[in-house]
C-alpha cells in the first residue's frame, strides 16, 4: 500500500512539475558545430522559446563523431524536459546506419516534438561541364563512365548520400571524392578539380549568382521556395526525392505535458514572418506539424538511406 501511495505521489509531482515547466533554464543540445545552419536555426528557436516561456533556452554545441556524442548524451539525460535535442536527419536517422556503435537508438531513445524545417540541396556543376540540365549531365556521365568526379564533405555526409542515390537511380558511374568539410570541397570545385556536387543553398548562393557554379536541379520532389528557379532532379530521374530535416526531440519517457507545451510554443514561433525569413536565409523551409510527422519522417529516412548506405557499402567505423 505504501509503495502504491509513493508511486501516486511521484506521478502527481511529475504532473505538477510539467504544468510549471519551465521553471529553470533549459539546455538545447545541438550536436553540430557552432556557426552551421543547424546551430543558427537552433539559436533562432531558442530565442523564440525564451521569449514565449520567460525562461532561458541555452544552446549547447556538443560535437564529435558526426553528432553521435551530443545525441547520446541527450539520450541518457533526465526525462524532465530540461535537456532537449535539436538535430538534423543526417545525424539522427543516418548515423545509426553508418556507425557500428553510435551510442543511441534514434527511435527508442527519443520522443519527437516537432519536424521544424526541411533543407533541400542543389545539384551544381562547374561552368566548364558541358551540361545545361540534369538530362545532359546524365548523358555526359554515361558517355564517360568514371570520368566525372563529384565532391562531398566526407564519407557518409549528406552530399555523399545524395550523390550515391543519384548515381544509383540515374544509372551513372561518377567518382566520389570526399573532403574534410564543405569548404574544402567547394574550393576544389571552384578550381575545376571536381565537376559536380550536391550542396546546400547558402553554401553556393554567391557562387551561383556570380556564375562560378551552375545549378541543374534541386533534390526535392517539387520546386523549393528557397530556390524556385531550379527544377527538381526528380523531373528527370523519376522517384528522386530527398531533403534533410531538422527536428526537436526530448529523451524518451519525458512527461507528456512537456513536449505538448514545447510544440505549442513552436507552432507560434514558426508562424512568425521574421522567423520564416531567417530560416529561408539558411536555406531551410519551415515544416511544422505534429510529433507524429517527425516520427514518420525519421522512420522513412531510416528505410530510404538504409538502402543507399547498403548499396554503396558506406561505413564510418
VMD Tcl script that draws the C-alpha trace (Angstrom):
set ca {
  {0.00 0.00 0.00}
  {2.81 2.33 0.93}
  {4.53 1.59 -2.40}
  {1.34 2.39 -4.30}
  {0.95 5.68 -2.43}
  {4.57 6.57 -3.18}
  {4.02 5.87 -6.86}
  {0.90 8.03 -6.94}
  {2.74 10.86 -5.20}
  {5.59 10.64 -7.72}
  {3.14 10.80 -10.61}
  {1.34 13.79 -9.14}
  {4.63 15.58 -8.52}
  {5.72 14.92 -12.11}
  {2.44 16.30 -13.47}
  {2.71 19.38 -11.27}
  {6.29 19.95 -12.38}
  {5.28 19.64 -16.03}
  {2.49 22.15 -15.58}
  {5.02 24.65 -14.17}
  {7.50 23.93 -16.96}
  {9.93 25.52 -17.49}
  {10.81 26.66 -14.00}
  {14.54 26.98 -14.75}
  {16.83 27.31 -17.78}
  {16.53 24.65 -20.49}
  {19.52 23.26 -22.39}
  {19.05 22.68 -26.11}
  {21.84 20.40 -27.29}
  {22.92 20.91 -30.89}
  {25.28 18.04 -31.80}
  {26.78 20.01 -34.68}
  {29.39 22.77 -34.67}
  {28.63 26.40 -33.88}
  {28.08 28.57 -36.94}
  {26.49 25.87 -39.10}
  {22.94 26.07 -40.40}
  {21.52 23.78 -37.70}
  {23.23 25.78 -34.96}
  {21.86 29.05 -36.36}
  {18.33 27.63 -36.64}
  {18.59 26.28 -33.11}
  {19.59 29.67 -31.76}
  {16.71 31.35 -33.57}
  {14.27 28.92 -31.94}
  {15.97 29.13 -28.53}
  {15.45 32.89 -28.60}
  {11.80 32.44 -29.57}
  {11.14 29.85 -26.85}
  {12.83 32.04 -24.24}
  {10.58 34.94 -25.16}
  {7.44 32.83 -25.06}
  {8.20 30.98 -21.83}
  {10.01 33.76 -19.99}
  {12.87 31.38 -19.26}
  {16.32 30.85 -20.74}
  {16.83 28.28 -23.51}
  {20.57 27.80 -23.83}
  {22.11 26.25 -26.96}
  {24.96 23.87 -26.14}
  {27.09 22.58 -29.02}
  {28.23 19.05 -28.14}
  {30.13 17.91 -31.20}
  {32.04 14.79 -32.14}
  {31.65 11.53 -34.07}
  {29.39 13.17 -36.63}
  {26.86 14.21 -33.98}
  {26.84 10.95 -32.02}
  {28.39 12.35 -28.84}
  {25.80 15.06 -28.26}
  {22.91 12.84 -29.32}
  {23.97 10.02 -27.00}
  {24.30 12.48 -24.12}
  {20.69 13.62 -24.54}
  {19.51 10.01 -24.77}
  {20.91 9.49 -21.25}
  {19.67 12.81 -19.82}
  {16.89 13.07 -17.18}
  {13.37 12.81 -18.60}
  {12.30 16.18 -17.20}
  {12.33 18.37 -20.31}
  {15.34 20.42 -19.29}
  {17.65 18.77 -21.84}
  {16.43 18.83 -25.45}
  {17.94 17.66 -28.73}
  {17.83 19.86 -31.82}
  {19.39 17.94 -34.65}
  {19.49 17.08 -38.33}
  {18.36 13.91 -40.05}
  {21.88 13.23 -41.35}
  {22.99 12.70 -37.75}
  {19.85 11.27 -36.22}
  {18.49 8.94 -38.90}
  {21.63 8.16 -40.90}
  {24.40 7.83 -38.30}
  {23.00 4.61 -36.82}
  {23.28 3.17 -40.34}
  {26.93 4.21 -40.68}
  {28.41 3.62 -37.23}
  {28.64 0.21 -35.58}
  {28.08 1.79 -32.15}
  {26.53 5.26 -32.44}
  {25.56 5.25 -28.75}
  {21.82 5.77 -29.25}
  {18.73 4.38 -30.92}
  {17.03 7.16 -32.94}
  {13.51 5.82 -32.31}
  {13.65 4.11 -28.92}
  {15.68 6.76 -27.08}
  {13.75 9.88 -28.10}
  {10.26 11.32 -28.22}
  {9.54 13.65 -31.18}
  {8.35 17.18 -30.53}
  {8.25 18.74 -34.00}
  {9.65 18.50 -37.50}
  {10.87 22.09 -37.56}
  {12.20 22.55 -41.09}
  {13.41 20.81 -44.23}
  {16.58 21.66 -46.14}
  {16.79 21.00 -49.89}
  {20.11 20.54 -51.67}
  {21.14 21.68 -55.14}
  {22.89 19.61 -57.79}
  {25.57 22.03 -59.01}
  {28.27 21.77 -61.66}
  {31.37 23.71 -62.61}
  {30.72 26.04 -65.60}
  {33.18 24.03 -67.70}
  {30.90 20.99 -67.56}
  {29.06 20.86 -70.92}
  {25.66 20.12 -69.39}
  {22.85 22.63 -69.00}
  {20.37 20.20 -67.45}
  {20.17 17.05 -65.38}
  {19.37 15.11 -68.56}
  {22.51 16.37 -70.26}
  {24.64 15.59 -67.18}
  {23.38 12.01 -67.16}
  {24.12 11.64 -70.88}
  {27.62 13.03 -70.32}
  {28.28 10.69 -67.38}
  {27.08 7.67 -69.35}
  {29.33 8.58 -72.24}
  {32.35 8.90 -69.92}
  {31.96 6.30 -67.12}
  {34.01 7.24 -64.06}
  {35.45 10.37 -65.66}
  {33.23 12.86 -63.83}
  {34.09 13.45 -60.17}
  {31.65 14.64 -57.56}
  {32.83 16.13 -54.28}
  {31.40 15.77 -50.80}
  {32.25 17.00 -47.32}
  {33.17 13.45 -46.27}
  {32.10 9.83 -46.30}
  {28.54 9.37 -45.08}
  {27.70 13.07 -45.23}
  {24.55 14.49 -46.74}
  {26.10 15.36 -50.10}
  {27.77 11.96 -50.31}
  {24.47 10.14 -49.80}
  {22.69 12.38 -52.29}
  {25.41 11.67 -54.84}
  {25.24 7.92 -54.33}
  {21.46 7.94 -54.64}
  {21.76 9.95 -57.85}
  {24.32 7.50 -59.28}
  {22.12 4.52 -58.46}
  {18.83 5.95 -59.70}
  {20.27 7.62 -62.82}
  {22.39 4.59 -63.68}
  {25.66 6.51 -63.97}
  {29.20 5.96 -62.76}
  {30.83 9.03 -61.15}
  {33.92 9.15 -58.97}
  {33.31 10.16 -55.35}
  {35.96 12.49 -53.89}
  {35.48 13.05 -50.13}
  {36.87 16.16 -48.40}
  {37.19 17.24 -44.80}
  {34.31 19.67 -44.83}
  {32.22 21.57 -47.35}
  {34.66 24.50 -47.64}
  {37.46 22.26 -48.95}
  {35.09 20.53 -51.37}
  {33.83 23.82 -52.78}
  {37.37 25.21 -53.09}
  {38.38 22.30 -55.30}
  {35.13 22.50 -57.23}
  {35.62 26.19 -57.97}
  {39.09 25.29 -59.18}
  {37.65 22.66 -61.53}
  {39.27 19.67 -59.80}
  {35.84 18.13 -59.20}
  {32.95 18.83 -61.53}
  {29.77 18.01 -59.61}
  {28.39 18.33 -56.08}
  {25.21 18.40 -54.06}
  {25.30 21.47 -51.84}
  {23.02 23.45 -49.55}
  {21.64 26.68 -50.97}
  {23.51 29.08 -48.61}
  {26.87 27.42 -49.29}
  {26.67 28.04 -53.04}
  {24.31 31.01 -53.35}
  {27.02 33.62 -54.03}
  {28.87 31.29 -56.43}
  {25.68 30.73 -58.45}
  {24.95 34.45 -58.57}
  {28.44 35.24 -59.84}
  {28.47 32.40 -62.38}
  {31.22 30.37 -60.74}
  {28.85 27.41 -60.41}
  {25.63 26.38 -62.18}
  {22.60 24.72 -60.57}
  {20.94 21.94 -62.58}
  {18.42 20.56 -60.11}
  {17.04 20.61 -56.58}
  {16.88 17.41 -54.53}
  {13.23 17.72 -53.51}
  {10.29 16.28 -55.46}
  {8.83 19.74 -56.02}
  {10.45 23.11 -56.60}
  {11.74 24.67 -53.41}
  {10.80 28.09 -52.10}
  {14.48 28.77 -51.33}
  {15.49 28.16 -54.97}
  {12.26 28.37 -57.02}
  {14.08 28.83 -60.33}
  {15.73 25.38 -60.15}
  {13.75 22.35 -61.41}
  {13.67 19.12 -59.37}
  {16.16 16.38 -60.17}
  {13.09 14.12 -59.96}
  {11.69 15.67 -63.14}
  {14.40 13.70 -64.97}
  {15.31 10.92 -62.52}
  {11.89 9.55 -61.61}
  {11.43 8.98 -57.90}
  {14.45 11.03 -56.84}
  {13.28 12.92 -53.77}
  {15.40 13.84 -50.77}
  {15.65 16.67 -48.32}
  {17.19 16.77 -44.90}
  {15.19 17.88 -41.91}
  {15.86 19.49 -38.57}
  {13.76 18.46 -35.60}
  {13.34 18.85 -31.86}
  {13.29 15.82 -29.55}
  {13.09 15.09 -25.84}
  {14.56 11.99 -24.21}
  {12.02 9.16 -24.38}
  {9.68 8.94 -21.44}
  {9.53 12.68 -20.81}
  {6.24 13.67 -19.17}
  {3.72 14.20 -21.98}
  {2.79 17.72 -20.91}
  {6.33 18.97 -21.57}
  {6.53 18.08 -25.30}
  {2.99 19.39 -25.71}
  {3.96 22.78 -24.25}
  {7.08 22.94 -26.41}
  {5.09 22.01 -29.51}
  {2.51 24.72 -28.86}
  {5.23 27.36 -28.47}
  {6.98 26.19 -31.65}
  {3.76 26.43 -33.66}
  {3.50 30.11 -32.72}
  {7.21 30.76 -33.29}
  {7.26 29.24 -36.76}
  {4.23 31.30 -37.78}
  {6.25 34.46 -37.23}
  {7.19 36.09 -40.55}
  {10.61 37.19 -39.33}
  {11.45 33.66 -38.17}
  {10.45 32.25 -41.55}
  {12.65 34.81 -43.31}
  {15.60 33.97 -41.09}
  {15.09 30.27 -41.79}
  {14.97 30.92 -45.54}
  {18.29 32.76 -45.28}
  {19.76 29.46 -44.07}
  {18.21 27.55 -46.96}
  {15.55 26.00 -44.71}
  {11.82 25.74 -45.34}
  {9.56 25.82 -42.27}
  {7.80 22.48 -41.84}
  {5.86 22.22 -38.56}
  {3.15 19.66 -37.99}
  {2.51 17.04 -35.34}
  {5.07 14.96 -33.42}
  {3.84 12.04 -35.49}
  {5.03 13.83 -38.65}
  {8.57 13.92 -37.28}
  {8.32 10.29 -36.24}
  {7.18 9.34 -39.75}
  {9.99 11.36 -41.37}
  {12.53 9.62 -39.16}
  {11.27 6.14 -39.95}
  {11.05 6.89 -43.67}
  {14.63 8.17 -43.72}
  {15.97 5.12 -41.90}
  {14.47 2.96 -44.67}
  {15.44 5.26 -47.59}
  {19.03 5.90 -46.55}
  {19.48 2.36 -45.32}
  {19.08 1.21 -48.92}
  {21.57 3.79 -50.19}
  {24.14 3.01 -47.49}
  {23.87 -0.73 -48.08}
  {24.08 -0.47 -51.88}
  {27.10 1.84 -51.74}
  {28.78 -0.07 -48.89}
  {29.31 3.09 -46.83}
  {30.71 2.62 -43.31}
  {32.40 5.06 -40.94}
  {33.84 2.55 -38.45}
}
mol new
graphics top color blue
foreach p $ca { graphics top sphere $p radius 0.5 }
foreach p [lrange $ca 0 end-1] q [lrange $ca 1 end] { graphics top cylinder $p $q radius 0.2 }
display resetview
